[in-house]
Amino acid sequence: MTAEPAARVGGGDNHMEELVNRLVADLGIDRPVAEQAVAIILAFLVKEAPADKVKPLLDAMPGAESAAAAAPSGGMFGMGGIMGVGSQLMGLGLGMGDVQNVARTLLAHTREKIGADATDELIGAIPGLAQFA
């Protein structure tokens, strides 16, 4: 699974790099794909979640906001929301199982960084996201 290089998500020893490394090691996803997937999901969270629910995540993961801003916008055929994110991730060459595993890994990482309560509030604020929790 390869994709065109995106804006670097990582860039040193930080939470973003840790997440990308986890996706590469645990799921066997190529680094550029993992970086783009993280950016796409973060952009979705920034766009869809209330600011007060996503702020703890952005604060805990330096570089998350810039990665989200660098992510391509919109899914295939103009789909938005959770379906648009899924189509974008599949456009990177990820299968449905990979998409679910990436989302679950990102949410597990989020729980580790901002806690279960804040993560559950974030998940609860976005329709359809709970299926990936």
Sequence and secondary structure as in RCSB ss.txt:
>XXXX:A:sequence
MTAEPAARVGGGDNHMEELVNRLVADLGIDRPVAEQAVAIILAFLVKEAPADKVKPLLDAMPGAESAAAAAPSGG
MFGMGGIMGVGSQLMGLGLGMGDVQNVARTLLAHTREKIGADATDELIGAIPGLAQFA
>XXXX:A:secstr
      S S  SSSHHHHHHHHHHHHH   HHHHHHHHHHHHHHHHHHS HHHHHHHHHHSTTHHHHHHHS  S 
GGG  HHHHHHHHHHHTT  HHHHHHHHHHHHHHHHHHH HHHHHHHHHTSTTGGGG 
